[in-house]
């Protein structure tokens, strides 16, 4: 339950962040508010897969180390 709550909070907070580099920020300002939000959403969408892969690998490594210690 604790892990699910932590995952939920982490995913909820990801939608509130602004994931843009300086060049993307300047482009988004020129496009306007609607397309700028779309650009930001696309950046966050592309960020999810590498972070989830890293999380899965880290979790499996942690579980393997836990089993070795027992």
Phi and psi in radians as a Rosetta constraint file:
Dihedral C 1 N 2 CA 2 C 2 CIRCULARHARMONIC -1.110 0.35
Dihedral N 2 CA 2 C 2 N 3 CIRCULARHARMONIC -0.719 0.35
Dihedral C 2 N 3 CA 3 C 3 CIRCULARHARMONIC -1.162 0.35
Dihedral N 3 CA 3 C 3 N 4 CIRCULARHARMONIC -0.710 0.35
Dihedral C 3 N 4 CA 4 C 4 CIRCULARHARMONIC -1.093 0.35
Dihedral N 4 CA 4 C 4 N 5 CIRCULARHARMONIC -0.748 0.35
Dihedral C 4 N 5 CA 5 C 5 CIRCULARHARMONIC -1.116 0.35
Dihedral N 5 CA 5 C 5 N 6 CIRCULARHARMONIC -0.735 0.35
Dihedral C 5 N 6 CA 6 C 6 CIRCULARHARMONIC -1.114 0.35
Dihedral N 6 CA 6 C 6 N 7 CIRCULARHARMONIC -0.733 0.35
Dihedral C 6 N 7 CA 7 C 7 CIRCULARHARMONIC -1.103 0.35
Dihedral N 7 CA 7 C 7 N 8 CIRCULARHARMONIC -0.763 0.35
Dihedral C 7 N 8 CA 8 C 8 CIRCULARHARMONIC -1.091 0.35
Dihedral N 8 CA 8 C 8 N 9 CIRCULARHARMONIC -0.785 0.35
Dihedral C 8 N 9 CA 9 C 9 CIRCULARHARMONIC -1.121 0.35
Dihedral N 9 CA 9 C 9 N 10 CIRCULARHARMONIC -0.727 0.35
Dihedral C 9 N 10 CA 10 C 10 CIRCULARHARMONIC -1.097 0.35
Dihedral N 10 CA 10 C 10 N 11 CIRCULARHARMONIC -0.723 0.35
Dihedral C 10 N 11 CA 11 C 11 CIRCULARHARMONIC -1.223 0.35
Dihedral N 11 CA 11 C 11 N 12 CIRCULARHARMONIC -0.650 0.35
Dihedral C 11 N 12 CA 12 C 12 CIRCULARHARMONIC -1.146 0.35
Dihedral N 12 CA 12 C 12 N 13 CIRCULARHARMONIC -0.701 0.35
Dihedral C 12 N 13 CA 13 C 13 CIRCULARHARMONIC -1.244 0.35
Dihedral N 13 CA 13 C 13 N 14 CIRCULARHARMONIC -0.463 0.35
Dihedral C 13 N 14 CA 14 C 14 CIRCULARHARMONIC -1.113 0.35
Dihedral N 14 CA 14 C 14 N 15 CIRCULARHARMONIC -0.499 0.35
Dihedral C 14 N 15 CA 15 C 15 CIRCULARHARMONIC -1.338 0.35
Dihedral N 15 CA 15 C 15 N 16 CIRCULARHARMONIC -0.288 0.35
Dihedral C 15 N 16 CA 16 C 16 CIRCULARHARMONIC -1.623 0.35
Dihedral N 16 CA 16 C 16 N 17 CIRCULARHARMONIC -0.191 0.35
Dihedral C 16 N 17 CA 17 C 17 CIRCULARHARMONIC -1.475 0.35
Dihedral N 17 CA 17 C 17 N 18 CIRCULARHARMONIC 2.776 0.35
Dihedral C 17 N 18 CA 18 C 18 CIRCULARHARMONIC -1.865 0.35
Dihedral N 18 CA 18 C 18 N 19 CIRCULARHARMONIC 1.812 0.35
Dihedral C 18 N 19 CA 19 C 19 CIRCULARHARMONIC -1.756 0.35
Dihedral N 19 CA 19 C 19 N 20 CIRCULARHARMONIC 1.234 0.35
Dihedral C 19 N 20 CA 20 C 20 CIRCULARHARMONIC -2.327 0.35
Dihedral N 20 CA 20 C 20 N 21 CIRCULARHARMONIC 2.466 0.35
Dihedral C 20 N 21 CA 21 C 21 CIRCULARHARMONIC -1.406 0.35
Dihedral N 21 CA 21 C 21 N 22 CIRCULARHARMONIC 3.098 0.35
Dihedral C 21 N 22 CA 22 C 22 CIRCULARHARMONIC -1.140 0.35
Dihedral N 22 CA 22 C 22 N 23 CIRCULARHARMONIC -0.639 0.35
Dihedral C 22 N 23 CA 23 C 23 CIRCULARHARMONIC -1.207 0.35
Dihedral N 23 CA 23 C 23 N 24 CIRCULARHARMONIC -0.753 0.35
Dihedral C 23 N 24 CA 24 C 24 CIRCULARHARMONIC -1.136 0.35
Dihedral N 24 CA 24 C 24 N 25 CIRCULARHARMONIC -0.634 0.35
Dihedral C 24 N 25 CA 25 C 25 CIRCULARHARMONIC -1.097 0.35
Dihedral N 25 CA 25 C 25 N 26 CIRCULARHARMONIC -0.786 0.35
Dihedral C 25 N 26 CA 26 C 26 CIRCULARHARMONIC -1.106 0.35
Dihedral N 26 CA 26 C 26 N 27 CIRCULARHARMONIC -0.738 0.35
Dihedral C 26 N 27 CA 27 C 27 CIRCULARHARMONIC -1.119 0.35
Dihedral N 27 CA 27 C 27 N 28 CIRCULARHARMONIC -0.749 0.35
Dihedral C 27 N 28 CA 28 C 28 CIRCULARHARMONIC -1.128 0.35
Dihedral N 28 CA 28 C 28 N 29 CIRCULARHARMONIC -0.624 0.35
Dihedral C 28 N 29 CA 29 C 29 CIRCULARHARMONIC -1.158 0.35
Dihedral N 29 CA 29 C 29 N 30 CIRCULARHARMONIC -0.611 0.35
Dihedral C 29 N 30 CA 30 C 30 CIRCULARHARMONIC -1.281 0.35
Dihedral N 30 CA 30 C 30 N 31 CIRCULARHARMONIC -0.539 0.35
Dihedral C 30 N 31 CA 31 C 31 CIRCULARHARMONIC -1.309 0.35
Dihedral N 31 CA 31 C 31 N 32 CIRCULARHARMONIC -0.556 0.35
Dihedral C 31 N 32 CA 32 C 32 CIRCULARHARMONIC 1.975 0.35
Dihedral N 32 CA 32 C 32 N 33 CIRCULARHARMONIC -3.140 0.35
Dihedral C 32 N 33 CA 33 C 33 CIRCULARHARMONIC -1.256 0.35
Dihedral N 33 CA 33 C 33 N 34 CIRCULARHARMONIC -0.807 0.35
Dihedral C 33 N 34 CA 34 C 34 CIRCULARHARMONIC -1.084 0.35
Dihedral N 34 CA 34 C 34 N 35 CIRCULARHARMONIC -1.004 0.35
Dihedral C 34 N 35 CA 35 C 35 CIRCULARHARMONIC -1.122 0.35
Dihedral N 35 CA 35 C 35 N 36 CIRCULARHARMONIC -0.509 0.35
Dihedral C 35 N 36 CA 36 C 36 CIRCULARHARMONIC -1.115 0.35
Dihedral N 36 CA 36 C 36 N 37 CIRCULARHARMONIC -0.725 0.35
Dihedral C 36 N 37 CA 37 C 37 CIRCULARHARMONIC -1.155 0.35
Dihedral N 37 CA 37 C 37 N 38 CIRCULARHARMONIC -0.630 0.35
Dihedral C 37 N 38 CA 38 C 38 CIRCULARHARMONIC -1.133 0.35
Dihedral N 38 CA 38 C 38 N 39 CIRCULARHARMONIC -0.715 0.35
Dihedral C 38 N 39 CA 39 C 39 CIRCULARHARMONIC -1.094 0.35
Dihedral N 39 CA 39 C 39 N 40 CIRCULARHARMONIC -0.766 0.35
Dihedral C 39 N 40 CA 40 C 40 CIRCULARHARMONIC -1.095 0.35
Dihedral N 40 CA 40 C 40 N 41 CIRCULARHARMONIC -0.729 0.35
Dihedral C 40 N 41 CA 41 C 41 CIRCULARHARMONIC -1.099 0.35
Dihedral N 41 CA 41 C 41 N 42 CIRCULARHARMONIC -0.675 0.35
Dihedral C 41 N 42 CA 42 C 42 CIRCULARHARMONIC -1.137 0.35
Dihedral N 42 CA 42 C 42 N 43 CIRCULARHARMONIC -0.686 0.35
Dihedral C 42 N 43 CA 43 C 43 CIRCULARHARMONIC -1.114 0.35
Dihedral N 43 CA 43 C 43 N 44 CIRCULARHARMONIC -0.759 0.35
Dihedral C 43 N 44 CA 44 C 44 CIRCULARHARMONIC -1.135 0.35
Dihedral N 44 CA 44 C 44 N 45 CIRCULARHARMONIC -0.665 0.35
Dihedral C 44 N 45 CA 45 C 45 CIRCULARHARMONIC -1.091 0.35
Dihedral N 45 CA 45 C 45 N 46 CIRCULARHARMONIC -0.770 0.35
Dihedral C 45 N 46 CA 46 C 46 CIRCULARHARMONIC -1.207 0.35
Dihedral N 46 CA 46 C 46 N 47 CIRCULARHARMONIC -0.419 0.35
Dihedral C 46 N 47 CA 47 C 47 CIRCULARHARMONIC -1.351 0.35
Dihedral N 47 CA 47 C 47 N 48 CIRCULARHARMONIC -0.428 0.35
Dihedral C 47 N 48 CA 48 C 48 CIRCULARHARMONIC -1.110 0.35
Dihedral N 48 CA 48 C 48 N 49 CIRCULARHARMONIC -0.785 0.35
Dihedral C 48 N 49 CA 49 C 49 CIRCULARHARMONIC -1.116 0.35
Dihedral N 49 CA 49 C 49 N 50 CIRCULARHARMONIC -0.892 0.35
Dihedral C 49 N 50 CA 50 C 50 CIRCULARHARMONIC -1.087 0.35
Dihedral N 50 CA 50 C 50 N 51 CIRCULARHARMONIC -0.653 0.35
Dihedral C 50 N 51 CA 51 C 51 CIRCULARHARMONIC -1.193 0.35
Dihedral N 51 CA 51 C 51 N 52 CIRCULARHARMONIC -0.661 0.35
Dihedral C 51 N 52 CA 52 C 52 CIRCULARHARMONIC -1.213 0.35
Dihedral N 52 CA 52 C 52 N 53 CIRCULARHARMONIC -0.645 0.35
Dihedral C 52 N 53 CA 53 C 53 CIRCULARHARMONIC -1.110 0.35
Dihedral N 53 CA 53 C 53 N 54 CIRCULARHARMONIC -0.785 0.35
Dihedral C 53 N 54 CA 54 C 54 CIRCULARHARMONIC -1.079 0.35
Dihedral N 54 CA 54 C 54 N 55 CIRCULARHARMONIC -0.676 0.35
Dihedral C 54 N 55 CA 55 C 55 CIRCULARHARMONIC -1.138 0.35
Dihedral N 55 CA 55 C 55 N 56 CIRCULARHARMONIC -0.717 0.35
Dihedral C 55 N 56 CA 56 C 56 CIRCULARHARMONIC -1.152 0.35
Dihedral N 56 CA 56 C 56 N 57 CIRCULARHARMONIC -0.781 0.35
Dihedral C 56 N 57 CA 57 C 57 CIRCULARHARMONIC -1.087 0.35
Dihedral N 57 CA 57 C 57 N 58 CIRCULARHARMONIC -0.763 0.35
Dihedral C 57 N 58 CA 58 C 58 CIRCULARHARMONIC -1.095 0.35
Dihedral N 58 CA 58 C 58 N 59 CIRCULARHARMONIC -0.707 0.35
Dihedral C 58 N 59 CA 59 C 59 CIRCULARHARMONIC -1.146 0.35
Dihedral N 59 CA 59 C 59 N 60 CIRCULARHARMONIC -0.771 0.35
Dihedral C 59 N 60 CA 60 C 60 CIRCULARHARMONIC -1.126 0.35
Dihedral N 60 CA 60 C 60 N 61 CIRCULARHARMONIC -0.677 0.35
Dihedral C 60 N 61 CA 61 C 61 CIRCULARHARMONIC -1.106 0.35
Dihedral N 61 CA 61 C 61 N 62 CIRCULARHARMONIC -0.770 0.35
Dihedral C 61 N 62 CA 62 C 62 CIRCULARHARMONIC -1.084 0.35
Dihedral N 62 CA 62 C 62 N 63 CIRCULARHARMONIC -0.761 0.35
Dihedral C 62 N 63 CA 63 C 63 CIRCULARHARMONIC -1.146 0.35
Dihedral N 63 CA 63 C 63 N 64 CIRCULARHARMONIC -0.664 0.35
Dihedral C 63 N 64 CA 64 C 64 CIRCULARHARMONIC -1.136 0.35
Dihedral N 64 CA 64 C 64 N 65 CIRCULARHARMONIC -0.747 0.35
Dihedral C 64 N 65 CA 65 C 65 CIRCULARHARMONIC -1.138 0.35
Dihedral N 65 CA 65 C 65 N 66 CIRCULARHARMONIC -0.618 0.35
Dihedral C 65 N 66 CA 66 C 66 CIRCULARHARMONIC -1.146 0.35
Dihedral N 66 CA 66 C 66 N 67 CIRCULARHARMONIC -0.709 0.35
Dihedral C 66 N 67 CA 67 C 67 CIRCULARHARMONIC -1.204 0.35
Dihedral N 67 CA 67 C 67 N 68 CIRCULARHARMONIC -0.636 0.35
Dihedral C 67 N 68 CA 68 C 68 CIRCULARHARMONIC -1.128 0.35
Dihedral N 68 CA 68 C 68 N 69 CIRCULARHARMONIC -0.694 0.35
Dihedral C 68 N 69 CA 69 C 69 CIRCULARHARMONIC -1.207 0.35
Dihedral N 69 CA 69 C 69 N 70 CIRCULARHARMONIC -0.472 0.35
